[in-house]
Amino acid sequence: MENDKLHVLVVDDDDRIRGLLKDYLANNNYIVSTAENATQAKARLEYIKFDIIILDVMMPGQDGYELTKEIKKNIKVPIILLTAKGEVENRIKGLELGADDYIGKPFEPKELLLRIQNIIKNKNKVDLNIKYQVGEAQIDLNKMMIILKQKNKKINNSEKKVLIEMLSNPGKTFTREEIGKISGISQERSIDVMVTRLRQKIEINPKNPKYLQTIRGSGYVLWI
């Protein structure tokens, strides 16, 4: 689905590299925006929420290191640096400033694609030891508990599996079929009942849900 595509920002002063990466990533189902310098990149970041940034280190004006430091101070977004081969110290510098990965030029676009996929996969992993806040509800997956208005509400294993996937993909619409595969429940009616139970544990007003919502004709979505 179009809405499930990840949005990548490619920042490089080389027109050829920008064009190559834009075409390659778009052909692999990503939405791609580009910028040729730090000024353009920051202008795009003001009004677009990106899932990952591909950032060249050597650019005129503000370089990739300075921009990485500035972005990481204000926005939680993964950054992959494009660096020259052999510049080990510079790569270490980039990681120290908060970059999530680097790849040396010249590189194979497929290698960059795999690095993007690995970072996104790890970014979206749910930590079972962290308590997640959804509205006024606190979800403790480790203890299989939801706390709402000082009341503890237990969740079963099927509900836990569904919550893990939904918390990993906030804003994504899950069809009944997908929820059935995740939870191990086959009957649509039983899936609806399970979602209703979860709603009663998460929502202040389950009949008018703000977070675990029904998308008519599509399925269910969890907003955080």
PyMOL CGO cylinders between C-alpha atoms (Angstrom):
from pymol import cmd
from pymol.cgo import CYLINDER

trace = [
    CYLINDER, 0.00, 0.00, 0.00, 1.17, 3.52, -0.81, 0.3, 1, 1, 1, 1, 1, 1,
    CYLINDER, 1.17, 3.52, -0.81, 0.81, 4.66, 2.80, 0.3, 1, 1, 1, 1, 1, 1,
    CYLINDER, 0.81, 4.66, 2.80, 3.11, 1.88, 4.02, 0.3, 1, 1, 1, 1, 1, 1,
    CYLINDER, 3.11, 1.88, 4.02, 6.04, 2.99, 1.84, 0.3, 1, 1, 1, 1, 1, 1,
    CYLINDER, 6.04, 2.99, 1.84, 9.06, 4.32, 3.71, 0.3, 1, 1, 1, 1, 1, 1,
    CYLINDER, 9.06, 4.32, 3.71, 10.24, 7.84, 2.90, 0.3, 1, 1, 1, 1, 1, 1,
    CYLINDER, 10.24, 7.84, 2.90, 13.98, 8.29, 2.29, 0.3, 1, 1, 1, 1, 1, 1,
    CYLINDER, 13.98, 8.29, 2.29, 15.89, 11.58, 2.06, 0.3, 1, 1, 1, 1, 1, 1,
    CYLINDER, 15.89, 11.58, 2.06, 19.04, 11.42, -0.11, 0.3, 1, 1, 1, 1, 1, 1,
    CYLINDER, 19.04, 11.42, -0.11, 21.44, 14.32, 0.50, 0.3, 1, 1, 1, 1, 1, 1,
    CYLINDER, 21.44, 14.32, 0.50, 24.38, 14.55, -1.94, 0.3, 1, 1, 1, 1, 1, 1,
    CYLINDER, 24.38, 14.55, -1.94, 25.84, 17.36, -4.05, 0.3, 1, 1, 1, 1, 1, 1,
    CYLINDER, 25.84, 17.36, -4.05, 26.54, 14.90, -6.89, 0.3, 1, 1, 1, 1, 1, 1,
    CYLINDER, 26.54, 14.90, -6.89, 23.60, 15.00, -9.34, 0.3, 1, 1, 1, 1, 1, 1,
    CYLINDER, 23.60, 15.00, -9.34, 24.46, 11.57, -10.72, 0.3, 1, 1, 1, 1, 1, 1,
    CYLINDER, 24.46, 11.57, -10.72, 24.43, 9.85, -7.33, 0.3, 1, 1, 1, 1, 1, 1,
    CYLINDER, 24.43, 9.85, -7.33, 21.20, 11.57, -6.30, 0.3, 1, 1, 1, 1, 1, 1,
    CYLINDER, 21.20, 11.57, -6.30, 19.51, 10.49, -9.51, 0.3, 1, 1, 1, 1, 1, 1,
    CYLINDER, 19.51, 10.49, -9.51, 20.85, 6.94, -9.31, 0.3, 1, 1, 1, 1, 1, 1,
    CYLINDER, 20.85, 6.94, -9.31, 19.70, 6.44, -5.72, 0.3, 1, 1, 1, 1, 1, 1,
    CYLINDER, 19.70, 6.44, -5.72, 16.33, 8.08, -6.33, 0.3, 1, 1, 1, 1, 1, 1,
    CYLINDER, 16.33, 8.08, -6.33, 15.58, 5.75, -9.25, 0.3, 1, 1, 1, 1, 1, 1,
    CYLINDER, 15.58, 5.75, -9.25, 16.92, 2.63, -7.55, 0.3, 1, 1, 1, 1, 1, 1,
    CYLINDER, 16.92, 2.63, -7.55, 15.11, 3.15, -4.24, 0.3, 1, 1, 1, 1, 1, 1,
    CYLINDER, 15.11, 3.15, -4.24, 11.87, 4.19, -5.97, 0.3, 1, 1, 1, 1, 1, 1,
    CYLINDER, 11.87, 4.19, -5.97, 12.02, 0.97, -7.99, 0.3, 1, 1, 1, 1, 1, 1,
    CYLINDER, 12.02, 0.97, -7.99, 12.30, -0.89, -4.66, 0.3, 1, 1, 1, 1, 1, 1,
    CYLINDER, 12.30, -0.89, -4.66, 9.09, 0.62, -3.30, 0.3, 1, 1, 1, 1, 1, 1,
    CYLINDER, 9.09, 0.62, -3.30, 10.49, 3.61, -1.38, 0.3, 1, 1, 1, 1, 1, 1,
    CYLINDER, 10.49, 3.61, -1.38, 9.34, 7.21, -1.55, 0.3, 1, 1, 1, 1, 1, 1,
    CYLINDER, 9.34, 7.21, -1.55, 12.45, 9.30, -2.22, 0.3, 1, 1, 1, 1, 1, 1,
    CYLINDER, 12.45, 9.30, -2.22, 13.14, 13.01, -1.72, 0.3, 1, 1, 1, 1, 1, 1,
    CYLINDER, 13.14, 13.01, -1.72, 16.51, 14.57, -2.52, 0.3, 1, 1, 1, 1, 1, 1,
    CYLINDER, 16.51, 14.57, -2.52, 18.60, 17.56, -1.48, 0.3, 1, 1, 1, 1, 1, 1,
    CYLINDER, 18.60, 17.56, -1.48, 21.91, 18.76, -2.87, 0.3, 1, 1, 1, 1, 1, 1,
    CYLINDER, 21.91, 18.76, -2.87, 23.16, 20.43, 0.31, 0.3, 1, 1, 1, 1, 1, 1,
    CYLINDER, 23.16, 20.43, 0.31, 22.52, 20.85, 4.03, 0.3, 1, 1, 1, 1, 1, 1,
    CYLINDER, 22.52, 20.85, 4.03, 20.34, 23.92, 3.55, 0.3, 1, 1, 1, 1, 1, 1,
    CYLINDER, 20.34, 23.92, 3.55, 17.94, 22.09, 1.24, 0.3, 1, 1, 1, 1, 1, 1,
    CYLINDER, 17.94, 22.09, 1.24, 17.95, 19.04, 3.54, 0.3, 1, 1, 1, 1, 1, 1,
    CYLINDER, 17.95, 19.04, 3.54, 16.97, 21.09, 6.59, 0.3, 1, 1, 1, 1, 1, 1,
    CYLINDER, 16.97, 21.09, 6.59, 14.21, 22.80, 4.63, 0.3, 1, 1, 1, 1, 1, 1,
    CYLINDER, 14.21, 22.80, 4.63, 12.74, 19.40, 3.74, 0.3, 1, 1, 1, 1, 1, 1,
    CYLINDER, 12.74, 19.40, 3.74, 13.08, 18.15, 7.32, 0.3, 1, 1, 1, 1, 1, 1,
    CYLINDER, 13.08, 18.15, 7.32, 10.94, 21.06, 8.53, 0.3, 1, 1, 1, 1, 1, 1,
    CYLINDER, 10.94, 21.06, 8.53, 7.79, 19.74, 6.88, 0.3, 1, 1, 1, 1, 1, 1,
    CYLINDER, 7.79, 19.74, 6.88, 8.43, 16.05, 6.07, 0.3, 1, 1, 1, 1, 1, 1,
    CYLINDER, 8.43, 16.05, 6.07, 8.94, 13.18, 8.50, 0.3, 1, 1, 1, 1, 1, 1,
    CYLINDER, 8.94, 13.18, 8.50, 11.51, 10.85, 6.94, 0.3, 1, 1, 1, 1, 1, 1,
    CYLINDER, 11.51, 10.85, 6.94, 12.10, 7.22, 7.89, 0.3, 1, 1, 1, 1, 1, 1,
    CYLINDER, 12.10, 7.22, 7.89, 15.83, 7.34, 7.06, 0.3, 1, 1, 1, 1, 1, 1,
    CYLINDER, 15.83, 7.34, 7.06, 18.42, 9.77, 5.66, 0.3, 1, 1, 1, 1, 1, 1,
    CYLINDER, 18.42, 9.77, 5.66, 21.25, 8.89, 3.24, 0.3, 1, 1, 1, 1, 1, 1,
    CYLINDER, 21.25, 8.89, 3.24, 23.84, 11.64, 3.75, 0.3, 1, 1, 1, 1, 1, 1,
    CYLINDER, 23.84, 11.64, 3.75, 27.06, 12.40, 1.89, 0.3, 1, 1, 1, 1, 1, 1,
    CYLINDER, 27.06, 12.40, 1.89, 29.92, 13.48, 4.15, 0.3, 1, 1, 1, 1, 1, 1,
    CYLINDER, 29.92, 13.48, 4.15, 31.80, 15.75, 1.73, 0.3, 1, 1, 1, 1, 1, 1,
    CYLINDER, 31.80, 15.75, 1.73, 29.50, 18.59, 0.69, 0.3, 1, 1, 1, 1, 1, 1,
    CYLINDER, 29.50, 18.59, 0.69, 30.12, 22.31, 0.16, 0.3, 1, 1, 1, 1, 1, 1,
    CYLINDER, 30.12, 22.31, 0.16, 28.93, 24.50, 3.01, 0.3, 1, 1, 1, 1, 1, 1,
    CYLINDER, 28.93, 24.50, 3.01, 27.83, 22.52, 6.05, 0.3, 1, 1, 1, 1, 1, 1,
    CYLINDER, 27.83, 22.52, 6.05, 29.30, 19.03, 5.68, 0.3, 1, 1, 1, 1, 1, 1,
    CYLINDER, 29.30, 19.03, 5.68, 27.68, 15.70, 6.50, 0.3, 1, 1, 1, 1, 1, 1,
    CYLINDER, 27.68, 15.70, 6.50, 29.25, 15.44, 9.94, 0.3, 1, 1, 1, 1, 1, 1,
    CYLINDER, 29.25, 15.44, 9.94, 27.96, 18.82, 11.08, 0.3, 1, 1, 1, 1, 1, 1,
    CYLINDER, 27.96, 18.82, 11.08, 24.54, 18.11, 9.61, 0.3, 1, 1, 1, 1, 1, 1,
    CYLINDER, 24.54, 18.11, 9.61, 24.41, 14.69, 11.32, 0.3, 1, 1, 1, 1, 1, 1,
    CYLINDER, 24.41, 14.69, 11.32, 25.15, 16.29, 14.68, 0.3, 1, 1, 1, 1, 1, 1,
    CYLINDER, 25.15, 16.29, 14.68, 22.48, 18.96, 14.14, 0.3, 1, 1, 1, 1, 1, 1,
    CYLINDER, 22.48, 18.96, 14.14, 19.81, 16.52, 12.96, 0.3, 1, 1, 1, 1, 1, 1,
    CYLINDER, 19.81, 16.52, 12.96, 20.42, 14.02, 15.76, 0.3, 1, 1, 1, 1, 1, 1,
    CYLINDER, 20.42, 14.02, 15.76, 20.10, 16.80, 18.32, 0.3, 1, 1, 1, 1, 1, 1,
    CYLINDER, 20.10, 16.80, 18.32, 16.58, 17.61, 17.14, 0.3, 1, 1, 1, 1, 1, 1,
    CYLINDER, 16.58, 17.61, 17.14, 15.13, 14.56, 15.35, 0.3, 1, 1, 1, 1, 1, 1,
    CYLINDER, 15.13, 14.56, 15.35, 15.18, 10.83, 16.02, 0.3, 1, 1, 1, 1, 1, 1,
    CYLINDER, 15.18, 10.83, 16.02, 15.84, 9.51, 12.51, 0.3, 1, 1, 1, 1, 1, 1,
    CYLINDER, 15.84, 9.51, 12.51, 18.38, 6.92, 11.28, 0.3, 1, 1, 1, 1, 1, 1,
    CYLINDER, 18.38, 6.92, 11.28, 21.26, 8.27, 9.18, 0.3, 1, 1, 1, 1, 1, 1,
    CYLINDER, 21.26, 8.27, 9.18, 23.57, 6.36, 6.82, 0.3, 1, 1, 1, 1, 1, 1,
    CYLINDER, 23.57, 6.36, 6.82, 26.71, 8.30, 5.84, 0.3, 1, 1, 1, 1, 1, 1,
    CYLINDER, 26.71, 8.30, 5.84, 28.28, 8.05, 2.40, 0.3, 1, 1, 1, 1, 1, 1,
    CYLINDER, 28.28, 8.05, 2.40, 32.04, 8.23, 2.91, 0.3, 1, 1, 1, 1, 1, 1,
    CYLINDER, 32.04, 8.23, 2.91, 35.20, 7.91, 0.83, 0.3, 1, 1, 1, 1, 1, 1,
    CYLINDER, 35.20, 7.91, 0.83, 36.87, 4.47, 0.93, 0.3, 1, 1, 1, 1, 1, 1,
    CYLINDER, 36.87, 4.47, 0.93, 39.70, 4.09, 3.44, 0.3, 1, 1, 1, 1, 1, 1,
    CYLINDER, 39.70, 4.09, 3.44, 38.76, 7.02, 5.66, 0.3, 1, 1, 1, 1, 1, 1,
    CYLINDER, 38.76, 7.02, 5.66, 38.47, 4.91, 8.81, 0.3, 1, 1, 1, 1, 1, 1,
    CYLINDER, 38.47, 4.91, 8.81, 38.90, 7.79, 11.25, 0.3, 1, 1, 1, 1, 1, 1,
    CYLINDER, 38.90, 7.79, 11.25, 36.23, 9.80, 9.49, 0.3, 1, 1, 1, 1, 1, 1,
    CYLINDER, 36.23, 9.80, 9.49, 33.81, 6.88, 9.64, 0.3, 1, 1, 1, 1, 1, 1,
    CYLINDER, 33.81, 6.88, 9.64, 34.42, 6.54, 13.36, 0.3, 1, 1, 1, 1, 1, 1,
    CYLINDER, 34.42, 6.54, 13.36, 33.82, 10.28, 13.72, 0.3, 1, 1, 1, 1, 1, 1,
    CYLINDER, 33.82, 10.28, 13.72, 30.47, 9.91, 11.96, 0.3, 1, 1, 1, 1, 1, 1,
    CYLINDER, 30.47, 9.91, 11.96, 29.38, 7.09, 14.25, 0.3, 1, 1, 1, 1, 1, 1,
    CYLINDER, 29.38, 7.09, 14.25, 30.44, 9.09, 17.30, 0.3, 1, 1, 1, 1, 1, 1,
    CYLINDER, 30.44, 9.09, 17.30, 28.24, 11.97, 16.12, 0.3, 1, 1, 1, 1, 1, 1,
    CYLINDER, 28.24, 11.97, 16.12, 25.23, 9.66, 16.00, 0.3, 1, 1, 1, 1, 1, 1,
    CYLINDER, 25.23, 9.66, 16.00, 25.22, 8.18, 12.48, 0.3, 1, 1, 1, 1, 1, 1,
    CYLINDER, 25.22, 8.18, 12.48, 23.67, 4.70, 12.43, 0.3, 1, 1, 1, 1, 1, 1,
    CYLINDER, 23.67, 4.70, 12.43, 25.82, 3.27, 9.64, 0.3, 1, 1, 1, 1, 1, 1,
    CYLINDER, 25.82, 3.27, 9.64, 28.14, 4.23, 6.81, 0.3, 1, 1, 1, 1, 1, 1,
    CYLINDER, 28.14, 4.23, 6.81, 28.95, 2.93, 3.37, 0.3, 1, 1, 1, 1, 1, 1,
    CYLINDER, 28.95, 2.93, 3.37, 32.10, 3.73, 1.38, 0.3, 1, 1, 1, 1, 1, 1,
    CYLINDER, 32.10, 3.73, 1.38, 32.05, 5.16, -2.13, 0.3, 1, 1, 1, 1, 1, 1,
    CYLINDER, 32.05, 5.16, -2.13, 31.90, 3.69, -4.69, 0.3, 1, 1, 1, 1, 1, 1,
    CYLINDER, 31.90, 3.69, -4.69, 29.19, 1.27, -3.56, 0.3, 1, 1, 1, 1, 1, 1,
    CYLINDER, 29.19, 1.27, -3.56, 26.63, -1.11, -4.98, 0.3, 1, 1, 1, 1, 1, 1,
    CYLINDER, 26.63, -1.11, -4.98, 23.07, 0.27, -4.63, 0.3, 1, 1, 1, 1, 1, 1,
    CYLINDER, 23.07, 0.27, -4.63, 21.94, -3.18, -3.48, 0.3, 1, 1, 1, 1, 1, 1,
    CYLINDER, 21.94, -3.18, -3.48, 24.33, -3.03, -0.52, 0.3, 1, 1, 1, 1, 1, 1,
    CYLINDER, 24.33, -3.03, -0.52, 22.87, 0.33, 0.49, 0.3, 1, 1, 1, 1, 1, 1,
    CYLINDER, 22.87, 0.33, 0.49, 19.36, -1.13, 0.14, 0.3, 1, 1, 1, 1, 1, 1,
    CYLINDER, 19.36, -1.13, 0.14, 20.26, -4.00, 2.48, 0.3, 1, 1, 1, 1, 1, 1,
    CYLINDER, 20.26, -4.00, 2.48, 21.73, -1.59, 5.03, 0.3, 1, 1, 1, 1, 1, 1,
    CYLINDER, 21.73, -1.59, 5.03, 18.54, 0.49, 4.91, 0.3, 1, 1, 1, 1, 1, 1,
    CYLINDER, 18.54, 0.49, 4.91, 16.42, -2.63, 5.43, 0.3, 1, 1, 1, 1, 1, 1,
    CYLINDER, 16.42, -2.63, 5.43, 18.54, -3.76, 8.40, 0.3, 1, 1, 1, 1, 1, 1,
    CYLINDER, 18.54, -3.76, 8.40, 18.35, -0.36, 10.11, 0.3, 1, 1, 1, 1, 1, 1,
    CYLINDER, 18.35, -0.36, 10.11, 14.59, -0.06, 9.62, 0.3, 1, 1, 1, 1, 1, 1,
    CYLINDER, 14.59, -0.06, 9.62, 14.09, -3.63, 10.87, 0.3, 1, 1, 1, 1, 1, 1,
    CYLINDER, 14.09, -3.63, 10.87, 16.11, -2.96, 14.04, 0.3, 1, 1, 1, 1, 1, 1,
    CYLINDER, 16.11, -2.96, 14.04, 14.48, 0.45, 14.52, 0.3, 1, 1, 1, 1, 1, 1,
    CYLINDER, 14.48, 0.45, 14.52, 11.03, -1.11, 14.50, 0.3, 1, 1, 1, 1, 1, 1,
    CYLINDER, 11.03, -1.11, 14.50, 11.85, -3.93, 16.92, 0.3, 1, 1, 1, 1, 1, 1,
    CYLINDER, 11.85, -3.93, 16.92, 9.81, -3.77, 20.07, 0.3, 1, 1, 1, 1, 1, 1,
    CYLINDER, 9.81, -3.77, 20.07, 11.83, -4.02, 23.29, 0.3, 1, 1, 1, 1, 1, 1,
    CYLINDER, 11.83, -4.02, 23.29, 9.89, -6.29, 25.64, 0.3, 1, 1, 1, 1, 1, 1,
    CYLINDER, 9.89, -6.29, 25.64, 11.61, -4.67, 28.63, 0.3, 1, 1, 1, 1, 1, 1,
    CYLINDER, 11.61, -4.67, 28.63, 10.24, -1.21, 27.82, 0.3, 1, 1, 1, 1, 1, 1,
    CYLINDER, 10.24, -1.21, 27.82, 6.81, -0.05, 28.94, 0.3, 1, 1, 1, 1, 1, 1,
    CYLINDER, 6.81, -0.05, 28.94, 4.93, 1.56, 26.05, 0.3, 1, 1, 1, 1, 1, 1,
    CYLINDER, 4.93, 1.56, 26.05, 2.57, 4.47, 26.57, 0.3, 1, 1, 1, 1, 1, 1,
    CYLINDER, 2.57, 4.47, 26.57, -0.56, 4.58, 24.39, 0.3, 1, 1, 1, 1, 1, 1,
    CYLINDER, -0.56, 4.58, 24.39, -2.73, 7.47, 25.53, 0.3, 1, 1, 1, 1, 1, 1,
    CYLINDER, -2.73, 7.47, 25.53, -3.29, 6.93, 29.24, 0.3, 1, 1, 1, 1, 1, 1,
    CYLINDER, -3.29, 6.93, 29.24, -2.60, 3.20, 29.01, 0.3, 1, 1, 1, 1, 1, 1,
    CYLINDER, -2.60, 3.20, 29.01, 0.80, 1.75, 29.86, 0.3, 1, 1, 1, 1, 1, 1,
    CYLINDER, 0.80, 1.75, 29.86, 1.58, -1.52, 28.07, 0.3, 1, 1, 1, 1, 1, 1,
    CYLINDER, 1.58, -1.52, 28.07, 4.01, -3.90, 29.76, 0.3, 1, 1, 1, 1, 1, 1,
    CYLINDER, 4.01, -3.90, 29.76, 4.61, -6.71, 27.27, 0.3, 1, 1, 1, 1, 1, 1,
    CYLINDER, 4.61, -6.71, 27.27, 7.10, -8.46, 29.55, 0.3, 1, 1, 1, 1, 1, 1,
    CYLINDER, 7.10, -8.46, 29.55, 4.51, -8.86, 32.32, 0.3, 1, 1, 1, 1, 1, 1,
    CYLINDER, 4.51, -8.86, 32.32, 1.68, -9.20, 29.77, 0.3, 1, 1, 1, 1, 1, 1,
    CYLINDER, 1.68, -9.20, 29.77, -0.18, -6.38, 31.45, 0.3, 1, 1, 1, 1, 1, 1,
    CYLINDER, -0.18, -6.38, 31.45, -1.92, -3.13, 30.51, 0.3, 1, 1, 1, 1, 1, 1,
    CYLINDER, -1.92, -3.13, 30.51, -2.28, -0.51, 33.23, 0.3, 1, 1, 1, 1, 1, 1,
    CYLINDER, -2.28, -0.51, 33.23, -5.11, 1.99, 32.77, 0.3, 1, 1, 1, 1, 1, 1,
    CYLINDER, -5.11, 1.99, 32.77, -6.32, 4.34, 35.50, 0.3, 1, 1, 1, 1, 1, 1,
    CYLINDER, -6.32, 4.34, 35.50, -4.35, 2.35, 38.11, 0.3, 1, 1, 1, 1, 1, 1,
    CYLINDER, -4.35, 2.35, 38.11, -6.09, -0.88, 37.11, 0.3, 1, 1, 1, 1, 1, 1,
    CYLINDER, -6.09, -0.88, 37.11, -4.05, -3.86, 35.91, 0.3, 1, 1, 1, 1, 1, 1,
    CYLINDER, -4.05, -3.86, 35.91, -5.53, -5.72, 32.95, 0.3, 1, 1, 1, 1, 1, 1,
    CYLINDER, -5.53, -5.72, 32.95, -3.91, -8.97, 31.82, 0.3, 1, 1, 1, 1, 1, 1,
    CYLINDER, -3.91, -8.97, 31.82, -3.36, -9.74, 28.14, 0.3, 1, 1, 1, 1, 1, 1,
    CYLINDER, -3.36, -9.74, 28.14, -3.13, -13.24, 26.68, 0.3, 1, 1, 1, 1, 1, 1,
    CYLINDER, -3.13, -13.24, 26.68, -0.48, -14.55, 24.28, 0.3, 1, 1, 1, 1, 1, 1,
    CYLINDER, -0.48, -14.55, 24.28, -2.51, -13.80, 21.13, 0.3, 1, 1, 1, 1, 1, 1,
    CYLINDER, -2.51, -13.80, 21.13, -3.11, -10.22, 22.25, 0.3, 1, 1, 1, 1, 1, 1,
    CYLINDER, -3.11, -10.22, 22.25, 0.59, -9.84, 23.07, 0.3, 1, 1, 1, 1, 1, 1,
    CYLINDER, 0.59, -9.84, 23.07, 1.63, -10.99, 19.57, 0.3, 1, 1, 1, 1, 1, 1,
    CYLINDER, 1.63, -10.99, 19.57, -0.75, -8.52, 17.94, 0.3, 1, 1, 1, 1, 1, 1,
    CYLINDER, -0.75, -8.52, 17.94, 0.43, -5.66, 20.17, 0.3, 1, 1, 1, 1, 1, 1,
    CYLINDER, 0.43, -5.66, 20.17, 4.08, -6.39, 19.34, 0.3, 1, 1, 1, 1, 1, 1,
    CYLINDER, 4.08, -6.39, 19.34, 3.36, -6.07, 15.61, 0.3, 1, 1, 1, 1, 1, 1,
    CYLINDER, 3.36, -6.07, 15.61, 1.18, -2.98, 16.02, 0.3, 1, 1, 1, 1, 1, 1,
    CYLINDER, 1.18, -2.98, 16.02, 3.66, -1.22, 18.30, 0.3, 1, 1, 1, 1, 1, 1,
    CYLINDER, 3.66, -1.22, 18.30, 6.39, -2.03, 15.77, 0.3, 1, 1, 1, 1, 1, 1,
    CYLINDER, 6.39, -2.03, 15.77, 4.34, -0.45, 13.00, 0.3, 1, 1, 1, 1, 1, 1,
    CYLINDER, 4.34, -0.45, 13.00, 2.30, 2.45, 14.44, 0.3, 1, 1, 1, 1, 1, 1,
    CYLINDER, 2.30, 2.45, 14.44, -0.08, 3.91, 11.88, 0.3, 1, 1, 1, 1, 1, 1,
    CYLINDER, -0.08, 3.91, 11.88, -0.06, 0.79, 9.72, 0.3, 1, 1, 1, 1, 1, 1,
    CYLINDER, -0.06, 0.79, 9.72, -3.44, -0.74, 8.90, 0.3, 1, 1, 1, 1, 1, 1,
    CYLINDER, -3.44, -0.74, 8.90, -3.55, -4.48, 9.62, 0.3, 1, 1, 1, 1, 1, 1,
    CYLINDER, -3.55, -4.48, 9.62, -6.16, -6.52, 7.77, 0.3, 1, 1, 1, 1, 1, 1,
    CYLINDER, -6.16, -6.52, 7.77, -8.13, -9.18, 9.63, 0.3, 1, 1, 1, 1, 1, 1,
    CYLINDER, -8.13, -9.18, 9.63, -6.20, -11.78, 7.66, 0.3, 1, 1, 1, 1, 1, 1,
    CYLINDER, -6.20, -11.78, 7.66, -2.87, -10.34, 8.86, 0.3, 1, 1, 1, 1, 1, 1,
    CYLINDER, -2.87, -10.34, 8.86, -4.08, -10.18, 12.47, 0.3, 1, 1, 1, 1, 1, 1,
    CYLINDER, -4.08, -10.18, 12.47, -5.30, -13.77, 12.15, 0.3, 1, 1, 1, 1, 1, 1,
    CYLINDER, -5.30, -13.77, 12.15, -1.86, -14.95, 11.02, 0.3, 1, 1, 1, 1, 1, 1,
    CYLINDER, -1.86, -14.95, 11.02, -0.12, -13.02, 13.79, 0.3, 1, 1, 1, 1, 1, 1,
    CYLINDER, -0.12, -13.02, 13.79, -2.44, -14.19, 16.55, 0.3, 1, 1, 1, 1, 1, 1,
    CYLINDER, -2.44, -14.19, 16.55, -3.15, -17.71, 15.30, 0.3, 1, 1, 1, 1, 1, 1,
    CYLINDER, -3.15, -17.71, 15.30, -6.89, -16.99, 15.22, 0.3, 1, 1, 1, 1, 1, 1,
    CYLINDER, -6.89, -16.99, 15.22, -8.69, -18.01, 12.05, 0.3, 1, 1, 1, 1, 1, 1,
    CYLINDER, -8.69, -18.01, 12.05, -12.29, -16.85, 12.45, 0.3, 1, 1, 1, 1, 1, 1,
    CYLINDER, -12.29, -16.85, 12.45, -13.01, -13.20, 11.60, 0.3, 1, 1, 1, 1, 1, 1,
    CYLINDER, -13.01, -13.20, 11.60, -15.56, -12.91, 14.39, 0.3, 1, 1, 1, 1, 1, 1,
    CYLINDER, -15.56, -12.91, 14.39, -12.99, -14.11, 16.94, 0.3, 1, 1, 1, 1, 1, 1,
    CYLINDER, -12.99, -14.11, 16.94, -10.47, -11.56, 15.59, 0.3, 1, 1, 1, 1, 1, 1,
    CYLINDER, -10.47, -11.56, 15.59, -13.00, -8.76, 16.06, 0.3, 1, 1, 1, 1, 1, 1,
    CYLINDER, -13.00, -8.76, 16.06, -13.73, -9.95, 19.60, 0.3, 1, 1, 1, 1, 1, 1,
    CYLINDER, -13.73, -9.95, 19.60, -10.00, -9.95, 20.43, 0.3, 1, 1, 1, 1, 1, 1,
    CYLINDER, -10.00, -9.95, 20.43, -9.57, -6.40, 19.10, 0.3, 1, 1, 1, 1, 1, 1,
    CYLINDER, -9.57, -6.40, 19.10, -12.61, -5.30, 21.11, 0.3, 1, 1, 1, 1, 1, 1,
    CYLINDER, -12.61, -5.30, 21.11, -11.05, -6.80, 24.26, 0.3, 1, 1, 1, 1, 1, 1,
    CYLINDER, -11.05, -6.80, 24.26, -7.78, -4.97, 23.60, 0.3, 1, 1, 1, 1, 1, 1,
    CYLINDER, -7.78, -4.97, 23.60, -9.67, -1.76, 23.03, 0.3, 1, 1, 1, 1, 1, 1,
    CYLINDER, -9.67, -1.76, 23.03, -11.37, -2.14, 26.43, 0.3, 1, 1, 1, 1, 1, 1,
    CYLINDER, -11.37, -2.14, 26.43, -7.93, -2.47, 28.03, 0.3, 1, 1, 1, 1, 1, 1,
    CYLINDER, -7.93, -2.47, 28.03, -6.32, 0.47, 26.18, 0.3, 1, 1, 1, 1, 1, 1,
    CYLINDER, -6.32, 0.47, 26.18, -9.04, 3.06, 25.63, 0.3, 1, 1, 1, 1, 1, 1,
    CYLINDER, -9.04, 3.06, 25.63, -10.69, 5.40, 28.12, 0.3, 1, 1, 1, 1, 1, 1,
    CYLINDER, -10.69, 5.40, 28.12, -13.81, 5.23, 25.96, 0.3, 1, 1, 1, 1, 1, 1,
    CYLINDER, -13.81, 5.23, 25.96, -13.73, 1.94, 24.01, 0.3, 1, 1, 1, 1, 1, 1,
    CYLINDER, -13.73, 1.94, 24.01, -16.89, 2.82, 22.07, 0.3, 1, 1, 1, 1, 1, 1,
    CYLINDER, -16.89, 2.82, 22.07, -15.18, 5.95, 20.72, 0.3, 1, 1, 1, 1, 1, 1,
    CYLINDER, -15.18, 5.95, 20.72, -11.54, 4.80, 20.41, 0.3, 1, 1, 1, 1, 1, 1,
    CYLINDER, -11.54, 4.80, 20.41, -8.70, 7.27, 19.87, 0.3, 1, 1, 1, 1, 1, 1,
    CYLINDER, -8.70, 7.27, 19.87, -5.80, 4.85, 19.50, 0.3, 1, 1, 1, 1, 1, 1,
    CYLINDER, -5.80, 4.85, 19.50, -6.91, 1.35, 18.43, 0.3, 1, 1, 1, 1, 1, 1,
    CYLINDER, -6.91, 1.35, 18.43, -9.19, 2.27, 15.57, 0.3, 1, 1, 1, 1, 1, 1,
    CYLINDER, -9.19, 2.27, 15.57, -11.17, 0.48, 12.88, 0.3, 1, 1, 1, 1, 1, 1,
    CYLINDER, -11.17, 0.48, 12.88, -10.41, 1.44, 9.28, 0.3, 1, 1, 1, 1, 1, 1,
    CYLINDER, -10.41, 1.44, 9.28, -13.66, 0.66, 7.53, 0.3, 1, 1, 1, 1, 1, 1,
    CYLINDER, -13.66, 0.66, 7.53, -13.24, -1.99, 4.85, 0.3, 1, 1, 1, 1, 1, 1,
    CYLINDER, -13.24, -1.99, 4.85, -9.53, -2.40, 5.60, 0.3, 1, 1, 1, 1, 1, 1,
    CYLINDER, -9.53, -2.40, 5.60, -8.83, -3.54, 9.15, 0.3, 1, 1, 1, 1, 1, 1,
    CYLINDER, -8.83, -3.54, 9.15, -7.37, -2.07, 12.33, 0.3, 1, 1, 1, 1, 1, 1,
    CYLINDER, -7.37, -2.07, 12.33, -4.67, 0.47, 13.15, 0.3, 1, 1, 1, 1, 1, 1,
    CYLINDER, -4.67, 0.47, 13.15, -2.88, 1.50, 16.36, 0.3, 1, 1, 1, 1, 1, 1,
    CYLINDER, -2.88, 1.50, 16.36, -1.91, 5.14, 16.76, 0.3, 1, 1, 1, 1, 1, 1,
    CYLINDER, -1.91, 5.14, 16.76, 0.68, 6.03, 19.39, 0.3, 1, 1, 1, 1, 1, 1,
]
cmd.load_cgo(trace, "trace")
